[in-house]
Amino acid sequence: MSAQVPPHLDAEVNALLAHYPPEQKRSAVLMVLHAVQEQCGCVSDAMVEWVAAKLGCQPIHVYECVTFYPMFRRKRVGKYHIKICRTLSCELAGSHKLSETLQKTVGTGMDQTTPDGKFTISWVECLAACGTGPCLMINDDFHEKVTKEKAEQLLANLK
Amino acid sequence: MAAVERKLITARMDQPGYSNRLESYLAAGGYGALRKALAMTPEAIRAEVSKAGLRGRGGAGFGCGLKWSLVDRKSGKPIYLICNADESEPGTFKDKQIIYKDPHALIEGIVCASFANGVKTAYIYIRGEFAEGYKILVTAIEEARAKNFVGANILGSGYSLEIFVHRGAGAYICGEETGLIESLEGKRAYPRFKPPYFPAVLGLWMCPTIVNNVETLCNIPLIVGMGGAEFSHIGTPNNTGTRMMCVSGHVNKPGYYEVELGKITLGELINGLCGGVSGGRKAKAIIPGGSSAKVMRCDERFKGKKRDGTEYDWSWQDVPVDFDSVAMIGSMAGSGGVIVLDETADLPKALANIAEFYAHESCGQCTPCREGSLWMAKALHRMTHGRAMKGDTDYLKSIADNIPGRTICPFGEACSWPVQSFIEKFRDDFAKLEK
């Protein structure tokens, strides 16, 4: 199986490898997987093999990280991945109501993607914004004190 | 007396017009401590940090000077410094403020600490969700490099340091220092056995390694600037300096408040700085140090003897905010994350939420923790969904009692303490679900 490697990814990965001693290339695996996922949308079997070859380790060494670390995914998600904090302070601040609002507005359930591929909604664990809950992330962007109105506004702004 | 903050770490970040760029930090006198540090010997800086009495701000409260003194300096191997920026203990959001709003304060702390310990390469392990924080740190390091605060021959001193930022990917266990090291080595974050794998001797790539929290490192330039003796007069003996307390849950003004350790009480923090419990209600329970800390029951009196022999008899409002006092009443100051639950709170539901967190985050290496955390979460789920079985409260307690001390890392304690303490302090709330 050969990977379709997006242009620039190889150069980006080579730059990341320079952050670690030459005999410790495997250390770069999380950084490399982030780069892969950013450019490919998920981490496929083919990319696991490509990363292993880049790092000089076995595919299992890469695969065990993909399956251990919650941020890596094996399948693509919607264009906008809405991640709502599930943990205590956000729950006390109303995260369940927020998730209901979002599911209703977007028209899909938790851990599901809308048929047009635009939105996926998931729970995630504590996002370290406990004083400004409920909080969520849309892709890489943080949003805090997300009221019903703010949630609807956020969604309306997403094209 | 009205409770007041003492802003040392947070002195700059919330001022109008202050940005996370270098010019803001320099205008506020930033990198002055680095110049002073580079004119000192590394040994002298380490002595000042020991004299300051600084305790780690990540959770365990281990003495920073002591941690540094344990580093194996004779191995001939490089010494690494890792900044633990994997902030993920529920209730804690202080390191994020520093990283996003005042990253150069952290960079200066890392350079000072690295110089003091002969470190040539430092890593910042930042939790994966802080994607923007990662970019902010990378930019800050580039800015610092352009002014020769980082890189080769820093400010002409002959000392060189490289700092790299390394992203995690959503695993809480990476906050445990040996799990973090495994993760930085590109593996699953399975914590290591201690002994022999004390990071100070056999850490990153089996080299001596210092792992310090973000807020801890930000204190180093303060200590260099004012001297360890003066720093030791801030706060109280054995609890020196300030701490960024993070308050969330049922309070009117949740947020972070920097206070002198031991100089204000939990009551002053919550009723004063945080504007009281939401809706003028009473506090029922307080988790004082991140979700793994044992819960306090607010109608309880806390009695005992202090180390100096004097007796204390405190309500929850009287408990001083510092490491030792919170430990004396049977909990821990932990990560500084205070979660307040008022009289309307559903405590089994709150505990179910916490238990689900730990079940999700157990790394799976040790059986008691991997299985036990999941069993506790399942039992609490059914109890809070109208399907409690007779004896579930005792069942929960028996699981929680059989995990601590039987795991490689303190996660075993972290997932058990909430269950043990909620049941001990609020048994009726759980027992009544069984009917």
HADDOCK unambig.tbl for C-alpha pairs under 7 A between the chains (distance, minus, plus):
assign (segid A and resid 19 and name CA) (segid B and resid 164 and name CA) 6.39 0.50 0.50
assign (segid A and resid 26 and name CA) (segid B and resid 185 and name CA) 6.70 0.50 0.50
assign (segid A and resid 26 and name CA) (segid B and resid 186 and name CA) 5.42 0.50 0.50
assign (segid A and resid 27 and name CA) (segid B and resid 184 and name CA) 5.72 0.50 0.50
assign (segid A and resid 27 and name CA) (segid B and resid 185 and name CA) 4.16 0.50 0.50
assign (segid A and resid 27 and name CA) (segid B and resid 186 and name CA) 3.99 0.50 0.50
assign (segid A and resid 28 and name CA) (segid B and resid 186 and name CA) 6.17 0.50 0.50
assign (segid A and resid 29 and name CA) (segid B and resid 186 and name CA) 5.27 0.50 0.50
assign (segid A and resid 30 and name CA) (segid B and resid 167 and name CA) 6.88 0.50 0.50
assign (segid A and resid 30 and name CA) (segid B and resid 168 and name CA) 6.66 0.50 0.50
assign (segid A and resid 30 and name CA) (segid B and resid 186 and name CA) 6.53 0.50 0.50
assign (segid A and resid 31 and name CA) (segid B and resid 166 and name CA) 6.74 0.50 0.50
assign (segid A and resid 31 and name CA) (segid B and resid 167 and name CA) 6.19 0.50 0.50
assign (segid A and resid 64 and name CA) (segid B and resid 188 and name CA) 6.94 0.50 0.50
assign (segid A and resid 65 and name CA) (segid B and resid 187 and name CA) 6.34 0.50 0.50
assign (segid A and resid 65 and name CA) (segid B and resid 188 and name CA) 5.71 0.50 0.50
assign (segid A and resid 68 and name CA) (segid B and resid 188 and name CA) 6.40 0.50 0.50
assign (segid A and resid 69 and name CA) (segid B and resid 169 and name CA) 5.45 0.50 0.50
assign (segid A and resid 69 and name CA) (segid B and resid 170 and name CA) 5.83 0.50 0.50
assign (segid A and resid 69 and name CA) (segid B and resid 171 and name CA) 5.74 0.50 0.50
assign (segid A and resid 70 and name CA) (segid B and resid 169 and name CA) 6.49 0.50 0.50
assign (segid A and resid 70 and name CA) (segid B and resid 170 and name CA) 5.31 0.50 0.50
assign (segid A and resid 70 and name CA) (segid B and resid 171 and name CA) 6.57 0.50 0.50
assign (segid A and resid 71 and name CA) (segid B and resid 169 and name CA) 5.11 0.50 0.50
assign (segid A and resid 71 and name CA) (segid B and resid 170 and name CA) 5.38 0.50 0.50
assign (segid A and resid 87 and name CA) (segid B and resid 90 and name CA) 6.93 0.50 0.50
assign (segid A and resid 87 and name CA) (segid B and resid 353 and name CA) 6.32 0.50 0.50
assign (segid A and resid 87 and name CA) (segid B and resid 354 and name CA) 6.96 0.50 0.50
assign (segid A and resid 87 and name CA) (segid B and resid 357 and name CA) 6.79 0.50 0.50
assign (segid A and resid 88 and name CA) (segid B and resid 350 and name CA) 6.52 0.50 0.50
assign (segid A and resid 88 and name CA) (segid B and resid 353 and name CA) 5.88 0.50 0.50
assign (segid A and resid 88 and name CA) (segid B and resid 354 and name CA) 6.42 0.50 0.50
assign (segid A and resid 89 and name CA) (segid B and resid 91 and name CA) 6.58 0.50 0.50
assign (segid A and resid 89 and name CA) (segid B and resid 248 and name CA) 6.13 0.50 0.50
assign (segid A and resid 89 and name CA) (segid B and resid 249 and name CA) 5.26 0.50 0.50
assign (segid A and resid 92 and name CA) (segid B and resid 249 and name CA) 5.98 0.50 0.50
assign (segid A and resid 93 and name CA) (segid B and resid 249 and name CA) 6.93 0.50 0.50
assign (segid A and resid 125 and name CA) (segid B and resid 357 and name CA) 6.69 0.50 0.50
assign (segid A and resid 126 and name CA) (segid B and resid 88 and name CA) 6.39 0.50 0.50
assign (segid A and resid 126 and name CA) (segid B and resid 90 and name CA) 5.62 0.50 0.50
assign (segid A and resid 127 and name CA) (segid B and resid 88 and name CA) 6.98 0.50 0.50
assign (segid A and resid 128 and name CA) (segid B and resid 87 and name CA) 6.88 0.50 0.50
assign (segid A and resid 128 and name CA) (segid B and resid 88 and name CA) 6.12 0.50 0.50
assign (segid A and resid 128 and name CA) (segid B and resid 90 and name CA) 6.89 0.50 0.50
assign (segid A and resid 128 and name CA) (segid B and resid 92 and name CA) 5.83 0.50 0.50
assign (segid A and resid 128 and name CA) (segid B and resid 93 and name CA) 4.59 0.50 0.50
assign (segid A and resid 129 and name CA) (segid B and resid 93 and name CA) 5.57 0.50 0.50
assign (segid A and resid 130 and name CA) (segid B and resid 91 and name CA) 5.44 0.50 0.50
assign (segid A and resid 130 and name CA) (segid B and resid 92 and name CA) 6.70 0.50 0.50
assign (segid A and resid 130 and name CA) (segid B and resid 93 and name CA) 6.51 0.50 0.50
assign (segid A and resid 130 and name CA) (segid B and resid 248 and name CA) 5.79 0.50 0.50
assign (segid A and resid 131 and name CA) (segid B and resid 247 and name CA) 6.26 0.50 0.50
assign (segid A and resid 131 and name CA) (segid B and resid 248 and name CA) 4.75 0.50 0.50
assign (segid A and resid 131 and name CA) (segid B and resid 254 and name CA) 4.96 0.50 0.50
assign (segid A and resid 131 and name CA) (segid B and resid 255 and name CA) 4.68 0.50 0.50
assign (segid A and resid 140 and name CA) (segid B and resid 131 and name CA) 5.91 0.50 0.50
